[in-house]
Amino acid sequence: MPEPLKNHYNAAYIQRLVSEIAGVTPQFPAAQFSALVLDDQWEARELKERMSHITRCLQKCLPEEFRTALAILTEVASKFNGFGGMFIPEFVERYGMEDWEASLPALALLTRYGSSEFAVRPFIKKDSERMMATMSIWAEDENHHVRRLASEGCRPRLPWAMALPDFKRDPTPVLPILEKLKDDPEEYVRRSVANNLNDIAKDHPEVVLGIAEKWLGANSQRDRLVKHACRTLLKAGNGKALALFGFGPPQGVTVSNLQMQDPSIRIGETAHFSFEVVCENPCRLRLEYEIEYVKAKAKRSRKVFKISEREYAAGSTPIKRHQLFRDFSTRKHYPGQHGLKILINGDAMAETTFHVAAMFPEANTAGK
């Protein structure tokens, strides 16, 4: 099993943080801070809870005046890169909302070491016009991390982050920033633009389809951006999105011999299936399969998985695939009858069912 991400924040990490802060301000109460952080609830806290807990403990131990505390944290920020350093932007989010003049430049600086994408969102909610004007400036910054923040921070549906309901209802304020960044020299930034558009597509598909039609064909980099931006629309079988990428109705195409290797499996095992794609003439196809999962309380959930996008020759092409039914942190499986569909250019061409049983009892107790 991989090490849980929350264990990135451990006693050694806290000791390193203490040492760095004490090197800037020797008056820092190191022992008090360590005791506050590593309290009797520490082990039970998950990743974001640990991050927020560190932030609150810092506020108790650093100077009360926000700018003084912020100066100390920005001094040590470069020593804590990646997601592990995101407790520092969170400090700005929690305690700097009344001091935009100090907070916004700090967020632009701090995003170079970790990311301020979560921390900017309360500022957007408080005064979106003022904040988006700042982010428009950031979109032209010489540093690619700051340019990415301009897009990533205003995503309407940024995972694990505070939602931006105003931008879900009307994404208009976001679009000028994406326009500025669509041809950014950094893939890291263009990927964020695509993800932002994909968020928007979930509420306003016509807006994204209009942008896609306008942007497509300029160059290969932009074409890849648009394809990634339309991924949810493509998986949903949106006809306009499919047509933009050359996937029309699958005429003269059939699916035959859809078979499950085993019509009944257990949680933790792998479902194997096969089928044949039969084409009357050579054609370009997007192949996917959809699994209808059983969820808690008898609910159902559908998820589409891509197989390929390519030219298929006339005749029959055999396809074999498998799907793992092991539980993950992002997906839990439940016993019951599941569905399987084969999709071609968004159309369901064949379907079957299979049964998923509970895990073997000994698998539940393994390692105990």
Secondary structure by P-SEA (a helix, b strand, c coil): ccccccccccaaaaaaaaaaaaaaccccaaaaaaaaaaccccccccaaaaaaaaaaaaaacccccaaaaaaaaaaacccccccccaaaaaaaaccccccccccaaaaaaaaacccccccaaaaaaacaaaaaaaaaaaaacccaaaaaaacccccccccccccccccccccccaaaaaaaccccccaaaaaaaaaaaaaaaaccaaaaaaaaaaaccccaaaaaaaaaaaaaaaaaccaaaaaaacccccccccccccccccccccccbbbbbbbbbbbccbbbbbbbcccccccccbbbbbbbbbcccccccccbbbbbbcccccccccbbbbbcbbbbbbbccccccccbbbbbbccccccccccc
